[in-house]
């Protein structure tokens, strides 16, 4: 027979029925992270999902979409200041090939 347990805040396990459903933690039906959207009183959106739909519909983006781009740019800057430049290597290799071909 199957058994189901939930973990209490103190770490103890409590056996519950198989159809047990916990009480919702947030009674206003919004995730706490959506509170900032609700507090802005912006008629365009009041949750992350409506904000995401608005941004997509208007062909907009947020800065977090550029995290990987920023990381690549930072690595490129670090390489530049360390003297690592792939284009220089390619230029030197091309020049050597041209010298050998003469």
Residue pairs with C-beta under 8 A, 6 or more apart in sequence:
2 18
3 15
4 15
4 16
4 17
4 18
4 20
5 13
5 14
5 15
5 16
6 13
6 14
6 16
6 20
6 22
7 13
7 14
8 14
26 32
30 38
30 47
31 47
31 48
33 48
34 46
34 47
34 48
37 45
37 46
37 47
37 48
37 50
37 51
38 46
38 47
44 50
44 51
44 54
45 51
45 53
45 54
54 60
55 61
55 62
79 85
